[in-house]
Amino acid sequence: MGSAVRDNPDRHRFELERNGQLAFATYERRDSSLVIRHVEAAVPLRGTGAAGDLMQGVAEIARSEGRKITPLCGYAYAWIRRHREYHDLLN
């Protein structure tokens, strides 16, 4: 696994850097929810599992903050649906 997911509050996104490339999820903290608007990975990272690792980090951050996740992004929604251990976070 690559580096840890980091919060970039100035850009309202969580980031995961791997091999000098970036995967990120734009978000908004709204009440007790973490709204995930968009997930994107640099082209060289696509198909490598980087976006999944990013989402796992985002889910762990949401859990540690006591928040639910509201996935507006289709990828984020599908990822949570595929991972039962995070179903309790789905808003």
Beta strands, then each sheet from edge to edge (+ up, - down):
strand 1: 6-8
strand 2: 13-18
strand 3: 21-30
strand 4: 33-41
strand 5: 68-71
sheet 1: 1+ 2- 3+ 4- 5-
end
